Amino acid sequence: MQDTIQIQVNGEPKAWRSGATVADLLQDLEITSERVAVELNLEILDRAAFVQRPLMDGDRVEILSFIGGGAEEFRH
């Protein structure tokens, strides 16, 4: 049985598996890492750090999604 840690994800408490990385968290939540920014304990993580940074007990993770869109052209 794997040990668990307590983290917060977007303000919600979650029990998560010990040793998981930020990339593991995103994958488990079915979130594409290319379309999000991750704030960990009030610091924005570089995308390259997702696979390197293990989650630790008490970590606070905010996952911010980018929403596509653009200006509509107005025709007269």
mmCIF file of the N, C-alpha and C atoms, coordinates in Angstrom:
data_MODEL
# 
_entry.id   MODEL 
# 
loop_
_atom_site.group_PDB 
_atom_site.id 
_atom_site.type_symbol 
_atom_site.label_atom_id 
_atom_site.label_alt_id 
_atom_site.label_comp_id 
_atom_site.label_asym_id 
_atom_site.label_entity_id 
_atom_site.label_seq_id 
_atom_site.pdbx_PDB_ins_code 
_atom_site.Cartn_x 
_atom_site.Cartn_y 
_atom_site.Cartn_z 
_atom_site.occupancy 
_atom_site.B_iso_or_equiv 
_atom_site.pdbx_formal_charge 
_atom_site.auth_seq_id 
_atom_site.auth_comp_id 
_atom_site.auth_asym_id 
_atom_site.auth_atom_id 
_atom_site.pdbx_PDB_model_num 
ATOM 1   N N  . MET A 1 1  ? 0.831   -1.188 0.000   1.00 0.00 ? 1  MET A N  1 
ATOM 2   C CA . MET A 1 1  ? 0.000   0.000  0.000   1.00 0.00 ? 1  MET A CA 1 
ATOM 3   C C  . MET A 1 1  ? 0.876   1.252  0.000   1.00 0.00 ? 1  MET A C  1 
ATOM 4   N N  . GLN A 1 2  ? 0.513   2.199  -0.875  1.00 0.00 ? 2  GLN A N  1 
ATOM 5   C CA . GLN A 1 2  ? 1.315   3.415  -0.970  1.00 0.00 ? 2  GLN A CA 1 
ATOM 6   C C  . GLN A 1 2  ? 0.959   4.387  0.143   1.00 0.00 ? 2  GLN A C  1 
ATOM 7   N N  . ASP A 1 3  ? 1.968   5.114  0.597   1.00 0.00 ? 3  ASP A N  1 
ATOM 8   C CA . ASP A 1 3  ? 1.721   6.170  1.567   1.00 0.00 ? 3  ASP A CA 1 
ATOM 9   C C  . ASP A 1 3  ? 1.013   7.316  0.861   1.00 0.00 ? 3  ASP A C  1 
ATOM 10  N N  . THR A 1 4  ? 0.236   8.058  1.621   1.00 0.00 ? 4  THR A N  1 
ATOM 11  C CA . THR A 1 4  ? -0.437  9.211  1.044   1.00 0.00 ? 4  THR A CA 1 
ATOM 12  C C  . THR A 1 4  ? -0.007  10.483 1.760   1.00 0.00 ? 4  THR A C  1 
ATOM 13  N N  . ILE A 1 5  ? -0.155  11.579 1.047   1.00 0.00 ? 5  ILE A N  1 
ATOM 14  C CA . ILE A 1 5  ? 0.110   12.902 1.591   1.00 0.00 ? 5  ILE A CA 1 
ATOM 15  C C  . ILE A 1 5  ? -1.160  13.720 1.431   1.00 0.00 ? 5  ILE A C  1 
ATOM 16  N N  . GLN A 1 6  ? -1.242  14.798 2.171   1.00 0.00 ? 6  GLN A N  1 
ATOM 17  C CA . GLN A 1 6  ? -2.373  15.716 2.061   1.00 0.00 ? 6  GLN A CA 1 
ATOM 18  C C  . GLN A 1 6  ? -1.913  16.967 1.319   1.00 0.00 ? 6  GLN A C  1 
ATOM 19  N N  . ILE A 1 7  ? -2.615  17.277 0.224   1.00 0.00 ? 7  ILE A N  1 
ATOM 20  C CA . ILE A 1 7  ? -2.316  18.489 -0.542  1.00 0.00 ? 7  ILE A CA 1 
ATOM 21  C C  . ILE A 1 7  ? -3.627  19.231 -0.776  1.00 0.00 ? 7  ILE A C  1 
ATOM 22  N N  . GLN A 1 8  ? -3.514  20.457 -1.276  1.00 0.00 ? 8  GLN A N  1 
ATOM 23  C CA . GLN A 1 8  ? -4.687  21.209 -1.715  1.00 0.00 ? 8  GLN A CA 1 
ATOM 24  C C  . GLN A 1 8  ? -4.542  21.448 -3.205  1.00 0.00 ? 8  GLN A C  1 
ATOM 25  N N  . VAL A 1 9  ? -5.600  21.181 -3.955  1.00 0.00 ? 9  VAL A N  1 
ATOM 26  C CA . VAL A 1 9  ? -5.614  21.438 -5.386  1.00 0.00 ? 9  VAL A CA 1 
ATOM 27  C C  . VAL A 1 9  ? -6.769  22.393 -5.658  1.00 0.00 ? 9  VAL A C  1 
ATOM 28  N N  . ASN A 1 10 ? -6.431  23.586 -6.112  1.00 0.00 ? 10 ASN A N  1 
ATOM 29  C CA . ASN A 1 10 ? -7.420  24.642 -6.349  1.00 0.00 ? 10 ASN A CA 1 
ATOM 30  C C  . ASN A 1 10 ? -8.330  24.828 -5.137  1.00 0.00 ? 10 ASN A C  1 
ATOM 31  N N  . GLY A 1 11 ? -7.713  24.821 -3.951  1.00 0.00 ? 11 GLY A N  1 
ATOM 32  C CA . GLY A 1 11 ? -8.429  25.083 -2.720  1.00 0.00 ? 11 GLY A CA 1 
ATOM 33  C C  . GLY A 1 11 ? -9.138  23.890 -2.100  1.00 0.00 ? 11 GLY A C  1 
ATOM 34  N N  . GLU A 1 12 ? -9.123  22.747 -2.786  1.00 0.00 ? 12 GLU A N  1 
ATOM 35  C CA . GLU A 1 12 ? -9.793  21.546 -2.278  1.00 0.00 ? 12 GLU A CA 1 
ATOM 36  C C  . GLU A 1 12 ? -8.774  20.588 -1.666  1.00 0.00 ? 12 GLU A C  1 
ATOM 37  N N  . PRO A 1 13 ? -8.996  20.141 -0.426  1.00 0.00 ? 13 PRO A N  1 
ATOM 38  C CA . PRO A 1 13 ? -8.066  19.170 0.161   1.00 0.00 ? 13 PRO A CA 1 
ATOM 39  C C  . PRO A 1 13 ? -8.159  17.827 -0.553  1.00 0.00 ? 13 PRO A C  1 
ATOM 40  N N  . LYS A 1 14 ? -7.004  17.209 -0.785  1.00 0.00 ? 14 LYS A N  1 
ATOM 41  C CA . LYS A 1 14 ? -6.955  15.909 -1.447  1.00 0.00 ? 14 LYS A CA 1 
ATOM 42  C C  . LYS A 1 14 ? -5.890  15.051 -0.796  1.00 0.00 ? 14 LYS A C  1 
ATOM 43  N N  . ALA A 1 15 ? -6.174  13.765 -0.688  1.00 0.00 ? 15 ALA A N  1 
ATOM 44  C CA . ALA A 1 15 ? -5.154  12.795 -0.295  1.00 0.00 ? 15 ALA A CA 1 
ATOM 45  C C  . ALA A 1 15 ? -4.516  12.331 -1.603  1.00 0.00 ? 15 ALA A C  1 
ATOM 46  N N  . TRP A 1 16 ? -3.196  12.381 -1.688  1.00 0.00 ? 16 TRP A N  1 
ATOM 47  C CA . TRP A 1 16 ? -2.499  12.007 -2.912  1.00 0.00 ? 16 TRP A CA 1 
ATOM 48  C C  . TRP A 1 16 ? -1.388  11.047 -2.573  1.00 0.00 ? 16 TRP A C  1 
ATOM 49  N N  . ARG A 1 17 ? -0.909  10.339 -3.581  1.00 0.00 ? 17 ARG A N  1 
ATOM 50  C CA . ARG A 1 17 ? 0.127   9.347  -3.313  1.00 0.00 ? 17 ARG A CA 1 
ATOM 51  C C  . ARG A 1 17 ? 1.491   10.016 -3.109  1.00 0.00 ? 17 ARG A C  1 
ATOM 52  N N  . SER A 1 18 ? 2.175   9.552  -2.144  1.00 0.00 ? 18 SER A N  1 
ATOM 53  C CA . SER A 1 18 ? 3.508   10.046 -1.833  1.00 0.00 ? 18 SER A CA 1 
ATOM 54  C C  . SER A 1 18 ? 4.451   9.734  -2.989  1.00 0.00 ? 18 SER A C  1 
ATOM 55  N N  . GLY A 1 19 ? 5.317   10.668 -3.318  1.00 0.00 ? 19 GLY A N  1 
ATOM 56  C CA . GLY A 1 19 ? 6.289   10.464 -4.387  1.00 0.00 ? 19 GLY A CA 1 
ATOM 57  C C  . GLY A 1 19 ? 5.817   10.914 -5.754  1.00 0.00 ? 19 GLY A C  1 
ATOM 58  N N  . ALA A 1 20 ? 4.541   11.294 -5.875  1.00 0.00 ? 20 ALA A N  1 
ATOM 59  C CA . ALA A 1 20 ? 4.022   11.769 -7.158  1.00 0.00 ? 20 ALA A CA 1 
ATOM 60  C C  . ALA A 1 20 ? 4.598   13.151 -7.462  1.00 0.00 ? 20 ALA A C  1 
ATOM 61  N N  . THR A 1 21 ? 4.803   13.421 -8.736  1.00 0.00 ? 21 THR A N  1 
ATOM 62  C CA . THR A 1 21 ? 5.287   14.728 -9.161  1.00 0.00 ? 21 THR A CA 1 
ATOM 63  C C  . THR A 1 21 ? 4.102   15.588 -9.614  1.00 0.00 ? 21 THR A C  1 
ATOM 64  N N  . VAL A 1 22 ? 4.377   16.841 -9.889  1.00 0.00 ? 22 VAL A N  1 
ATOM 65  C CA . VAL A 1 22 ? 3.351   17.730 -10.432 1.00 0.00 ? 22 VAL A CA 1 
ATOM 66  C C  . VAL A 1 22 ? 2.844   17.167 -11.759 1.00 0.00 ? 22 VAL A C  1 
ATOM 67  N N  . ALA A 1 23 ? 3.746   16.639 -12.594 1.00 0.00 ? 23 ALA A N  1 
ATOM 68  C CA . ALA A 1 23 ? 3.345   16.037 -13.872 1.00 0.00 ? 23 ALA A CA 1 
ATOM 69  C C  . ALA A 1 23 ? 2.412   14.847 -13.641 1.00 0.00 ? 23 ALA A C  1 
ATOM 70  N N  . ASP A 1 24 ? 2.695   14.032 -12.629 1.00 0.00 ? 24 ASP A N  1 
ATOM 71  C CA . ASP A 1 24 ? 1.822   12.898 -12.291 1.00 0.00 ? 24 ASP A CA 1 
ATOM 72  C C  . ASP A 1 24 ? 0.433   13.388 -11.902 1.00 0.00 ? 24 ASP A C  1 
ATOM 73  N N  . LEU A 1 25 ? 0.382   14.440 -11.108 1.00 0.00 ? 25 LEU A N  1 
ATOM 74  C CA . LEU A 1 25 ? -0.890  15.004 -10.677 1.00 0.00 ? 25 LEU A CA 1 
ATOM 75  C C  . LEU A 1 25 ? -1.711  15.439 -11.892 1.00 0.00 ? 25 LEU A C  1 
ATOM 76  N N  . LEU A 1 26 ? -1.081  16.178 -12.797 1.00 0.00 ? 26 LEU A N  1 
ATOM 77  C CA . LEU A 1 26 ? -1.791  16.638 -13.993 1.00 0.00 ? 26 LEU A CA 1 
ATOM 78  C C  . LEU A 1 26 ? -2.288  15.461 -14.825 1.00 0.00 ? 26 LEU A C  1 
ATOM 79  N N  . GLN A 1 27 ? -1.432  14.472 -14.991 1.00 0.00 ? 27 GLN A N  1 
ATOM 80  C CA . GLN A 1 27 ? -1.819  13.296 -15.775 1.00 0.00 ? 27 GLN A CA 1 
ATOM 81  C C  . GLN A 1 27 ? -2.996  12.567 -15.110 1.00 0.00 ? 27 GLN A C  1 
ATOM 82  N N  . ASP A 1 28 ? -2.921  12.372 -13.808 1.00 0.00 ? 28 ASP A N  1 
ATOM 83  C CA . ASP A 1 28 ? -3.991  11.681 -13.088 1.00 0.00 ? 28 ASP A CA 1 
ATOM 84  C C  . ASP A 1 28 ? -5.309  12.449 -13.160 1.00 0.00 ? 28 ASP A C  1 
ATOM 85  N N  . LEU A 1 29 ? -5.218  13.778 -13.214 1.00 0.00 ? 29 LEU A N  1 
ATOM 86  C CA . LEU A 1 29 ? -6.422  14.610 -13.311 1.00 0.00 ? 29 LEU A CA 1 
ATOM 87  C C  . LEU A 1 29 ? -6.855  14.817 -14.771 1.00 0.00 ? 29 LEU A C  1 
ATOM 88  N N  . GLU A 1 30 ? -6.118  14.185 -15.692 1.00 0.00 ? 30 GLU A N  1 
ATOM 89  C CA . GLU A 1 30 ? -6.401  14.277 -17.128 1.00 0.00 ? 30 GLU A CA 1 
ATOM 90  C C  . GLU A 1 30 ? -6.371  15.723 -17.616 1.00 0.00 ? 30 GLU A C  1 
ATOM 91  N N  . ILE A 1 31 ? -5.324  16.428 -17.195 1.00 0.00 ? 31 ILE A N  1 
ATOM 92  C CA . ILE A 1 31 ? -5.114  17.821 -17.594 1.00 0.00 ? 31 ILE A CA 1 
ATOM 93  C C  . ILE A 1 31 ? -3.869  17.881 -18.471 1.00 0.00 ? 31 ILE A C  1 
ATOM 94  N N  . THR A 1 32 ? -4.011  18.465 -19.646 1.00 0.00 ? 32 THR A N  1 
ATOM 95  C CA . THR A 1 32 ? -2.890  18.606 -20.572 1.00 0.00 ? 32 THR A CA 1 
ATOM 96  C C  . THR A 1 32 ? -1.963  19.709 -20.074 1.00 0.00 ? 32 THR A C  1 
ATOM 97  N N  . SER A 1 33 ? -0.719  19.370 -19.809 1.00 0.00 ? 33 SER A N  1 
ATOM 98  C CA . SER A 1 33 ? 0.208   20.324 -19.190 1.00 0.00 ? 33 SER A CA 1 
ATOM 99  C C  . SER A 1 33 ? 0.544   21.510 -20.095 1.00 0.00 ? 33 SER A C  1 
ATOM 100 N N  . GLU A 1 34 ? 0.388   21.351 -21.399 1.00 0.00 ? 34 GLU A N  1 
ATOM 101 C CA . GLU A 1 34 ? 0.713   22.446 -22.319 1.00 0.00 ? 34 GLU A CA 1 
ATOM 102 C C  . GLU A 1 34 ? -0.294  23.589 -22.233 1.00 0.00 ? 34 GLU A C  1 
ATOM 103 N N  . ARG A 1 35 ? -1.461  23.325 -21.658 1.00 0.00 ? 35 ARG A N  1 
ATOM 104 C CA . ARG A 1 35 ? -2.518  24.334 -21.641 1.00 0.00 ? 35 ARG A CA 1 
ATOM 105 C C  . ARG A 1 35 ? -2.785  24.916 -20.256 1.00 0.00 ? 35 ARG A C  1 
ATOM 106 N N  . VAL A 1 36 ? -1.850  24.698 -19.333 1.00 0.00 ? 36 VAL A N  1 
ATOM 107 C CA . VAL A 1 36 ? -2.052  25.211 -17.979 1.00 0.00 ? 36 VAL A CA 1 
ATOM 108 C C  . VAL A 1 36 ? -0.778  25.842 -17.428 1.00 0.00 ? 36 VAL A C  1 
ATOM 109 N N  . ALA A 1 37 ? -0.986  26.669 -16.436 1.00 0.00 ? 37 ALA A N  1 
ATOM 110 C CA . ALA A 1 37 ? 0.108   27.154 -15.597 1.00 0.00 ? 37 ALA A CA 1 
ATOM 111 C C  . ALA A 1 37 ? -0.152  26.550 -14.217 1.00 0.00 ? 37 ALA A C  1 
ATOM 112 N N  . VAL A 1 38 ? 0.917   26.217 -13.519 1.00 0.00 ? 38 VAL A N  1 
ATOM 113 C CA . VAL A 1 38 ? 0.779   25.635 -12.186 1.00 0.00 ? 38 VAL A CA 1 
ATOM 114 C C  . VAL A 1 38 ? 1.493   26.528 -11.185 1.00 0.00 ? 38 VAL A C  1 
ATOM 115 N N  . GLU A 1 39 ? 0.745   26.893 -10.166 1.00 0.00 ? 39 GLU A N  1 
ATOM 116 C CA . GLU A 1 39 ? 1.296   27.649 -9.046  1.00 0.00 ? 39 GLU A CA 1 
ATOM 117 C C  . GLU A 1 39 ? 1.414   26.676 -7.885  1.00 0.00 ? 39 GLU A C  1 
ATOM 118 N N  . LEU A 1 40 ? 2.610   26.567 -7.346  1.00 0.00 ? 40 LEU A N  1 
ATOM 119 C CA . LEU A 1 40 ? 2.863   25.659 -6.231  1.00 0.00 ? 40 LEU A CA 1 
ATOM 120 C C  . LEU A 1 40 ? 3.355   26.483 -5.054  1.00 0.00 ? 40 LEU A C  1 
ATOM 121 N N  . ASN A 1 41 ? 2.572   26.491 -3.997  1.00 0.00 ? 41 ASN A N  1 
ATOM 122 C CA . ASN A 1 41 ? 2.916   27.260 -2.794  1.00 0.00 ? 41 ASN A CA 1 
ATOM 123 C C  . ASN A 1 41 ? 3.243   28.720 -3.137  1.00 0.00 ? 41 ASN A C  1 
ATOM 124 N N  . LEU A 1 42 ? 2.364   29.304 -3.956  1.00 0.00 ? 42 LEU A N  1 
ATOM 125 C CA . LEU A 1 42 ? 2.428   30.710 -4.364  1.00 0.00 ? 42 LEU A CA 1 
ATOM 126 C C  . LEU A 1 42 ? 3.549   31.036 -5.349  1.00 0.00 ? 42 LEU A C  1 
ATOM 127 N N  . GLU A 1 43 ? 4.186   30.044 -5.943  1.00 0.00 ? 43 GLU A N  1 
ATOM 128 C CA . GLU A 1 43 ? 5.218   30.257 -6.965  1.00 0.00 ? 43 GLU A CA 1 
ATOM 129 C C  . GLU A 1 43 ? 4.796   29.596 -8.263  1.00 0.00 ? 43 GLU A C  1 
ATOM 130 N N  . ILE A 1 44 ? 4.890   30.336 -9.364  1.00 0.00 ? 44 ILE A N  1 
ATOM 131 C CA . ILE A 1 44 ? 4.586   29.751 -10.666 1.00 0.00 ? 44 ILE A CA 1 
ATOM 132 C C  . ILE A 1 44 ? 5.740   28.828 -11.044 1.00 0.00 ? 44 ILE A C  1 
ATOM 133 N N  . LEU A 1 45 ? 5.410   27.589 -11.381 1.00 0.00 ? 45 LEU A N  1 
ATOM 134 C CA . LEU A 1 45 ? 6.438   26.621 -11.778 1.00 0.00 ? 45 LEU A CA 1 
ATOM 135 C C  . LEU A 1 45 ? 6.724   26.719 -13.264 1.00 0.00 ? 45 LEU A C  1 
ATOM 136 N N  . ASP A 1 46 ? 7.979   26.601 -13.605 1.00 0.00 ? 46 ASP A N  1 
ATOM 137 C CA . ASP A 1 46 ? 8.363   26.449 -15.000 1.00 0.00 ? 46 ASP A CA 1 
ATOM 138 C C  . ASP A 1 46 ? 7.863   25.082 -15.461 1.00 0.00 ? 46 ASP A C  1 
ATOM 139 N N  . ARG A 1 47 ? 7.358   25.006 -16.672 1.00 0.00 ? 47 ARG A N  1 
ATOM 140 C CA . ARG A 1 47 ? 6.798   23.748 -17.192 1.00 0.00 ? 47 ARG A CA 1 
ATOM 141 C C  . ARG A 1 47 ? 7.806   22.594 -17.102 1.00 0.00 ? 47 ARG A C  1 
ATOM 142 N N  . ALA A 1 48 ? 9.084   22.877 -17.282 1.00 0.00 ? 48 ALA A N  1 
ATOM 143 C CA . ALA A 1 48 ? 10.116  21.828 -17.215 1.00 0.00 ? 48 ALA A CA 1 
ATOM 144 C C  . ALA A 1 48 ? 10.219  21.230 -15.810 1.00 0.00 ? 48 ALA A C  1 
ATOM 145 N N  . ALA A 1 49 ? 9.789   21.972 -14.802 1.00 0.00 ? 49 ALA A N  1 
ATOM 146 C CA . ALA A 1 49 ? 9.875   21.489 -13.422 1.00 0.00 ? 49 ALA A CA 1 
ATOM 147 C C  . ALA A 1 49 ? 8.738   20.527 -13.068 1.00 0.00 ? 49 ALA A C  1 
ATOM 148 N N  . PHE A 1 50 ? 7.705   20.450 -13.908 1.00 0.00 ? 50 PHE A N  1 
ATOM 149 C CA . PHE A 1 50 ? 6.565   19.583 -13.599 1.00 0.00 ? 50 PHE A CA 1 
ATOM 150 C C  . PHE A 1 50 ? 7.000   18.139 -13.355 1.00 0.00 ? 50 PHE A C  1 
ATOM 151 N N  . VAL A 1 51 ? 7.924   17.634 -14.160 1.00 0.00 ? 51 VAL A N  1 
ATOM 152 C CA . VAL A 1 51 ? 8.344   16.229 -14.033 1.00 0.00 ? 51 VAL A CA 1 
ATOM 153 C C  . VAL A 1 51 ? 9.376   16.037 -12.924 1.00 0.00 ? 51 VAL A C  1 
ATOM 154 N N  . GLN A 1 52 ? 9.990   17.120 -12.476 1.00 0.00 ? 52 GLN A N  1 
ATOM 155 C CA . GLN A 1 52 ? 11.048  17.023 -11.478 1.00 0.00 ? 52 GLN A CA 1 
ATOM 156 C C  . GLN A 1 52 ? 10.559  17.263 -10.055 1.00 0.00 ? 52 GLN A C  1 
ATOM 157 N N  . ARG A 1 53 ? 9.511   18.052 -9.914  1.00 0.00 ? 53 ARG A N  1 
ATOM 158 C CA . ARG A 1 53 ? 9.084   18.490 -8.578  1.00 0.00 ? 53 ARG A CA 1 
ATOM 159 C C  . ARG A 1 53 ? 8.110   17.507 -7.942  1.00 0.00 ? 53 ARG A C  1 
ATOM 160 N N  . PRO A 1 54 ? 8.584   16.796 -6.895  1.00 0.00 ? 54 PRO A N  1 
ATOM 161 C CA . PRO A 1 54 ? 7.658   15.906 -6.184  1.00 0.00 ? 54 PRO A CA 1 
ATOM 162 C C  . PRO A 1 54 ? 6.695   16.725 -5.324  1.00 0.00 ? 54 PRO A C  1 
ATOM 163 N N  . LEU A 1 55 ? 5.496   16.234 -5.198  1.00 0.00 ? 55 LEU A N  1 
ATOM 164 C CA . LEU A 1 55 ? 4.538   16.862 -4.299  1.00 0.00 ? 55 LEU A CA 1 
ATOM 165 C C  . LEU A 1 55 ? 4.869   16.451 -2.871  1.00 0.00 ? 55 LEU A C  1 
ATOM 166 N N  . MET A 1 56 ? 4.717   17.392 -1.951  1.00 0.00 ? 56 MET A N  1 
ATOM 167 C CA . MET A 1 56 ? 5.021   17.125 -0.554  1.00 0.00 ? 56 MET A CA 1 
ATOM 168 C C  . MET A 1 56 ? 3.803   17.418 0.302   1.00 0.00 ? 56 MET A C  1 
ATOM 169 N N  . ASP A 1 57 ? 3.747   16.771 1.447   1.00 0.00 ? 57 ASP A N  1 
ATOM 170 C CA . ASP A 1 57 ? 2.638   16.959 2.368   1.00 0.00 ? 57 ASP A CA 1 
ATOM 171 C C  . ASP A 1 57 ? 2.456   18.446 2.653   1.00 0.00 ? 57 ASP A C  1 
ATOM 172 N N  . GLY A 1 58 ? 1.216   18.920 2.499   1.00 0.00 ? 58 GLY A N  1 
ATOM 173 C CA . GLY A 1 58 ? 0.912   20.319 2.772   1.00 0.00 ? 58 GLY A CA 1 
ATOM 174 C C  . GLY A 1 58 ? 1.039   21.246 1.573   1.00 0.00 ? 58 GLY A C  1 
ATOM 175 N N  . ASP A 1 59 ? 1.504   20.737 0.424   1.00 0.00 ? 59 ASP A N  1 
ATOM 176 C CA . ASP A 1 59 ? 1.632   21.586 -0.760  1.00 0.00 ? 59 ASP A CA 1 
ATOM 177 C C  . ASP A 1 59 ? 0.282   22.140 -1.183  1.00 0.00 ? 59 ASP A C  1 
ATOM 178 N N  . ARG A 1 60 ? 0.308   23.374 -1.676  1.00 0.00 ? 60 ARG A N  1 
ATOM 179 C CA . ARG A 1 60 ? -0.894  24.017 -2.206  1.00 0.00 ? 60 ARG A CA 1 
ATOM 180 C C  . ARG A 1 60 ? -0.675  24.230 -3.698  1.00 0.00 ? 60 ARG A C  1 
ATOM 181 N N  . VAL A 1 61 ? -1.502  23.572 -4.489  1.00 0.00 ? 61 VAL A N  1 
ATOM 182 C CA . VAL A 1 61 ? -1.371  23.602 -5.946  1.00 0.00 ? 61 VAL A CA 1 
ATOM 183 C C  . VAL A 1 61 ? -2.568  24.337 -6.532  1.00 0.00 ? 61 VAL A C  1 
ATOM 184 N N  . GLU A 1 62 ? -2.291  25.301 -7.384  1.00 0.00 ? 62 GLU A N  1 
ATOM 185 C CA . GLU A 1 62 ? -3.337  25.977 -8.148  1.00 0.00 ? 62 GLU A CA 1 
ATOM 186 C C  . GLU A 1 62 ? -3.047  25.695 -9.613  1.00 0.00 ? 62 GLU A C  1 
ATOM 187 N N  . ILE A 1 63 ? -4.042  25.172 -10.308 1.00 0.00 ? 63 ILE A N  1 
ATOM 188 C CA . ILE A 1 63 ? -3.900  24.857 -11.725 1.00 0.00 ? 63 ILE A CA 1 
ATOM 189 C C  . ILE A 1 63 ? -4.751  25.864 -12.496 1.00 0.00 ? 63 ILE A C  1 
ATOM 190 N N  . LEU A 1 64 ? -4.089  26.641 -13.327 1.00 0.00 ? 64 LEU A N  1 
ATOM 191 C CA . LEU A 1 64 ? -4.751  27.704 -14.062 1.00 0.00 ? 64 LEU A CA 1 
ATOM 192 C C  . LEU A 1 64 ? -4.797  27.335 -15.543 1.00 0.00 ? 64 LEU A C  1 
ATOM 193 N N  . SER A 1 65 ? -5.999  27.249 -16.092 1.00 0.00 ? 65 SER A N  1 
ATOM 194 C CA . SER A 1 65 ? -6.158  26.869 -17.493 1.00 0.00 ? 65 SER A CA 1 
ATOM 195 C C  . SER A 1 65 ? -6.123  28.093 -18.386 1.00 0.00 ? 65 SER A C  1 
ATOM 196 N N  . PHE A 1 66 ? -5.502  27.920 -19.551 1.00 0.00 ? 66 PHE A N  1 
ATOM 197 C CA . PHE A 1 66 ? -5.533  28.958 -20.569 1.00 0.00 ? 66 PHE A CA 1 
ATOM 198 C C  . PHE A 1 66 ? -6.775  28.739 -21.409 1.00 0.00 ? 66 PHE A C  1 
ATOM 199 N N  . ILE A 1 67 ? -7.488  29.795 -21.661 1.00 0.00 ? 67 ILE A N  1 
ATOM 200 C CA . ILE A 1 67 ? -8.697  29.701 -22.479 1.00 0.00 ? 67 ILE A CA 1 
ATOM 201 C C  . ILE A 1 67 ? -8.418  30.405 -23.795 1.00 0.00 ? 67 ILE A C  1 
ATOM 202 N N  . GLY A 1 68 ? -8.571  29.649 -24.888 1.00 0.00 ? 68 GLY A N  1 
ATOM 203 C CA . GLY A 1 68 ? -8.330  30.218 -26.215 1.00 0.00 ? 68 GLY A CA 1 
ATOM 204 C C  . GLY A 1 68 ? -9.457  31.141 -26.620 1.00 0.00 ? 68 GLY A C  1 
ATOM 205 N N  . GLY A 1 69 ? -9.150  31.970 -27.552 1.00 0.00 ? 69 GLY A N  1 
ATOM 206 C CA . GLY A 1 69 ? -10.159 32.894 -28.061 1.00 0.00 ? 69 GLY A CA 1 
ATOM 207 C C  . GLY A 1 69 ? -9.472  33.965 -28.864 1.00 0.00 ? 69 GLY A C  1 
ATOM 208 N N  . GLY A 1 70 ? -10.234 34.832 -29.379 1.00 0.00 ? 70 GLY A N  1 
ATOM 209 C CA . GLY A 1 70 ? -9.645  35.909 -30.159 1.00 0.00 ? 70 GLY A CA 1 
ATOM 210 C C  . GLY A 1 70 ? -10.715 36.923 -30.483 1.00 0.00 ? 70 GLY A C  1 
ATOM 211 N N  . ALA A 1 71 ? -10.264 37.978 -31.069 1.00 0.00 ? 71 ALA A N  1 
ATOM 212 C CA . ALA A 1 71 ? -11.189 39.035 -31.442 1.00 0.00 ? 71 ALA A CA 1 
ATOM 213 C C  . ALA A 1 71 ? -11.909 38.654 -32.725 1.00 0.00 ? 71 ALA A C  1 
ATOM 214 N N  . GLU A 1 72 ? -13.182 38.952 -32.745 1.00 0.00 ? 72 GLU A N  1 
ATOM 215 C CA . GLU A 1 72 ? -13.962 38.724 -33.960 1.00 0.00 ? 72 GLU A CA 1 
ATOM 216 C C  . GLU A 1 72 ? -13.766 39.910 -34.881 1.00 0.00 ? 72 GLU A C  1 
ATOM 217 N N  . GLU A 1 73 ? -13.688 39.634 -36.158 1.00 0.00 ? 73 GLU A N  1 
ATOM 218 C CA . GLU A 1 73 ? -13.611 40.745 -37.102 1.00 0.00 ? 73 GLU A CA 1 
ATOM 219 C C  . GLU A 1 73 ? -15.001 41.304 -37.302 1.00 0.00 ? 73 GLU A C  1 
ATOM 220 N N  . PHE A 1 74 ? -15.087 42.605 -37.305 1.00 0.00 ? 74 PHE A N  1 
ATOM 221 C CA . PHE A 1 74 ? -16.367 43.252 -37.551 1.00 0.00 ? 74 PHE A CA 1 
ATOM 222 C C  . PHE A 1 74 ? -16.424 43.631 -39.017 1.00 0.00 ? 74 PHE A C  1 
ATOM 223 N N  . ARG A 1 75 ? -17.518 43.279 -39.642 1.00 0.00 ? 75 ARG A N  1 
ATOM 224 C CA . ARG A 1 75 ? -17.695 43.614 -41.049 1.00 0.00 ? 75 ARG A CA 1 
ATOM 225 C C  . ARG A 1 75 ? -18.752 44.695 -41.151 1.00 0.00 ? 75 ARG A C  1 
ATOM 226 N N  . HIS A 1 76 ? -18.460 45.649 -41.967 1.00 0.00 ? 76 HIS A N  1 
ATOM 227 C CA . HIS A 1 76 ? -19.410 46.757 -42.152 1.00 0.00 ? 76 HIS A CA 1 
ATOM 228 C C  . HIS A 1 76 ? -20.102 46.611 -43.467 1.00 0.00 ? 76 HIS A C  1 
# 
